Amino acid sequence: MILYPAIDVRDGHAVRLVEGDYDRETVYDADPLDAALRFAEAGVRVLHVVDLDGAKAGKPVNLDQVRRIADAVPFPLQVGGGLRDADSVAKVLRAGAEHVVIGTAAMRDPEFLDAMLVAHAGRIVVSVDAREGKVSLAGWTETSDIDAADAVADLTARGVERFLFTPIEVDGTLAGPGFEQLAAVAAATPAAVIYSGGVGTLADLERLREEAAPNVEGVIVGRALYERRFTVDEALAALA
C-alpha cells in the first residue's frame, strides 16, 4: 500500500483543516516546499497536493506552489483543488502534476469528465468525498443526497479507473479511518481506490493494510505526519 503524504496549500502555506472546515485550520509550514523537501528526504515516492484556495474558488489558485514543488522533488505529484474545466486541468498538468484529482465537476459535469478521461487517460483521479455517507461537493461546503458507494459505481461505469475517497467527518481528526465507509466504496468498484481521512496511529495504517480490499492501493496521511505521531519510515514499514 502506497503512502501519500498530504500537502494542503492555503494562502501560500501548508495547512491542515479539521473535517474540511476552513475556520479550523492549523499552519504547519510557512512554505509548502519545505514540507515537500522534508518528505522527499524521508524517502516517500509520491505526494498528494491540494489547492484549498482553488477548491473553494472553483479554479486553481496555487499553481506557482505546485510548480515549485514539482521542480524540486524527484517523484510524481497528485494534485487537486478547483479542477472544474479543461483549461484548469491542463494548467495543473503543465505545472508538473502527474495525476490530477477531479471532484465536484465529476458529479456535476459528465461531459467534462468524459472528455478528461479521453484526453488524459490514466492521469485522472476522481475524488468522492462523503459526509455521513453522502457525497459532498464544492470544497466540502455542500452535501448532496447521493450515496458515496452509488456514486463510485456510476462513475466506474463511465470509465473512471482511480478514485480518492474521504469520509469528511474523520478528516484531520486523528480519530481513526472510516473503515466501514471505505469497505462500502471499495466494494462498489473494481477500480483502484486511494483512502484519506482520520489516520492517527501506526495501528490505523496496519489495519488498513490488513483489512482493506485489494483495490485500496494507497492512503493519504497529513496531520499525523506533521505532528510526528509517527515517522515516514515507520509509516512505510506499517504499509509494506
VENNORVEN-V310377 format. One record per residue. N is the residue number from 1. SS is DSSP state (H for helix, E for strand, - for the rest). OMEGA is omega in degrees with one decimal (none if undefined). BURIAL is # if it has 9 or more other ideal C-beta (glycine too) atoms within 8 Angstrom, else .. Layout:
N_SS_OMEGA_BURIAL + N_SS_OMEGA_BURIAL
This chain:
1_-_-173.0_# + 2_E_175.0_# + 3_E_175.8_# + 4_E_173.3_# + 5_E_-175.5_# + 6_E_169.9_# + 7_E_179.2_# + 8_E_-173.0_# + 9_E_174.8_# + 10_E_-178.3_# + 11_-_176.8_. + 12_-_-177.8_. + 13_E_172.0_# + 14_E_-172.7_# + 15_E_167.5_# + 16_E_174.3_# + 17_E_173.6_# + 18_E_179.8_# + 19_-_177.3_# + 20_-_-176.2_# + 21_E_-178.5_. + 22_E_177.5_# + 23_E_-180.0_. + 24_E_-172.2_. + 25_E_170.7_# + 26_E_176.3_. + 27_E_-179.7_. + 28_E_177.7_# + 29_E_177.0_# + 30_-_179.1_. + 31_-_179.8_# + 32_H_178.9_# + 33_H_177.4_# + 34_H_177.7_# + 35_H_-179.2_# + 36_H_-179.3_# + 37_H_177.7_# + 38_H_178.1_. + 39_H_179.3_# + 40_H_179.8_# + 41_H_-178.9_. + 42_H_172.6_# + 43_-_176.7_. + 44_-_-179.0_# + 45_-_173.6_. + 46_E_175.9_# + 47_E_175.7_# + 48_E_-176.0_# + 49_E_179.9_# + 50_E_174.1_# + 51_E_-177.1_# + 52_H_175.6_# + 53_H_178.9_# + 54_H_179.3_# + 55_H_-178.7_# + 56_H_-177.0_# + 57_H_-177.7_. + 58_-_176.3_. + 59_-_-178.4_# + 60_-_179.9_# + 61_-_-173.1_# + 62_-_-179.8_# + 63_H_179.8_# + 64_H_178.4_. + 65_H_177.0_# + 66_H_-178.5_# + 67_H_179.5_# + 68_H_-179.4_# + 69_H_-179.1_# + 70_H_-179.6_# + 71_H_-171.0_. + 72_H_-176.2_# + 73_-_-173.5_# + 74_-_-178.8_. + 75_-_-173.3_# + 76_E_170.7_# + 77_E_168.9_# + 78_E_-169.8_# + 79_E_176.6_# + 80_E_177.6_# + 81_-_174.6_# + 82_-_-177.9_# + 83_-_-172.5_# + 84_-_175.3_# + 85_-_-174.3_# + 86_H_-179.0_# + 87_H_179.0_. + 88_H_178.1_# + 89_H_-179.8_# + 90_H_-179.6_. + 91_H_-179.3_# + 92_H_176.1_# + 93_H_178.1_# + 94_H_178.7_. + 95_-_174.5_# + 96_-_178.3_# + 97_-_174.2_# + 98_-_176.8_. + 99_E_177.1_# + 100_E_-176.9_# + 101_E_178.2_# + 102_E_-178.2_# + 103_-_-175.7_# + 104_H_-175.5_# + 105_H_178.5_# + 106_H_179.9_# + 107_H_-170.5_# + 108_H_-174.6_. + 109_-_-177.8_. + 110_H_-178.9_. + 111_H_177.5_. + 112_H_-179.5_# + 113_H_179.5_# + 114_H_-179.9_# + 115_H_-179.5_# + 116_H_177.8_# + 117_H_177.2_# + 118_H_-174.3_. + 119_H_-174.8_. + 120_-_-176.6_# + 121_-_178.1_. + 122_-_-176.8_. + 123_-_-177.3_. + 124_E_172.5_# + 125_E_178.1_# + 126_E_-179.3_# + 127_E_174.1_# + 128_E_-177.9_# + 129_E_-173.5_# + 130_E_172.1_# + 131_E_-175.5_# + 132_-_174.1_. + 133_-_-178.3_. + 134_E_-175.5_# + 135_E_177.4_# + 136_E_-173.1_# + 137_E_172.2_# + 138_-_179.2_# + 139_-_177.4_# + 140_-_-179.9_# + 141_-_179.7_. + 142_E_176.4_. + 143_E_-178.4_. + 144_E_174.4_# + 145_E_-178.3_. + 146_E_177.5_# + 147_E_-175.0_. + 148_H_-179.3_# + 149_H_177.2_# + 150_H_178.7_# + 151_H_179.6_# + 152_H_178.8_# + 153_H_179.7_# + 154_H_-179.3_. + 155_H_176.2_# + 156_H_179.0_# + 157_H_179.2_. + 158_-_173.7_# + 159_-_178.7_. + 160_-_-176.2_# + 161_-_-180.0_. + 162_E_-179.7_# + 163_E_168.2_# + 164_E_-178.1_# + 165_E_178.4_# + 166_E_167.4_# + 167_E_-168.0_# + 168_H_-173.9_# + 169_H_176.2_# + 170_H_-173.9_# + 171_-_178.6_# + 172_-_-175.4_# + 173_-_-174.2_# + 174_-_-173.7_# + 175_-_-179.5_. + 176_-_-179.3_# + 177_-_173.7_# + 178_-_-172.4_# + 179_H_-177.4_# + 180_H_178.5_. + 181_H_178.0_# + 182_H_-179.8_# + 183_H_-179.8_# + 184_H_-179.7_# + 185_H_-179.0_# + 186_H_179.7_# + 187_H_-176.2_. + 188_-_-175.7_# + 189_-_169.5_# + 190_-_-178.3_. + 191_-_177.1_# + 192_E_179.3_. + 193_E_171.1_# + 194_E_-177.5_# + 195_E_175.6_# + 196_E_170.8_# + 197_-_167.5_# + 198_-_-178.0_# + 199_-_-178.0_# + 200_-_-176.5_# + 201_-_173.7_# + 202_H_178.1_# + 203_H_176.4_. + 204_H_-179.9_# + 205_H_179.8_# + 206_H_179.1_# + 207_H_176.0_# + 208_H_-179.8_# + 209_H_-174.7_# + 210_H_-169.9_. + 211_H_-175.6_. + 212_-_178.5_# + 213_-_-177.5_. + 214_-_-178.7_. + 215_-_173.2_# + 216_E_-168.6_# + 217_E_-177.3_. + 218_E_180.0_# + 219_E_177.4_# + 220_E_179.7_# + 221_E_-179.8_# + 222_-_-171.0_# + 223_H_-177.7_# + 224_H_177.4_# + 225_H_-179.6_# + 226_H_-178.8_# + 227_-_175.2_. + 228_-_172.0_. + 229_-_171.6_. + 230_-_-178.1_# + 231_-_174.7_. + 232_H_178.7_# + 233_H_-179.9_. + 234_H_178.8_# + 235_H_178.8_# + 236_H_178.9_# + 237_H_-179.7_. + 238_H_-177.5_# + 239_H_-174.5_# + 240_-_none_.
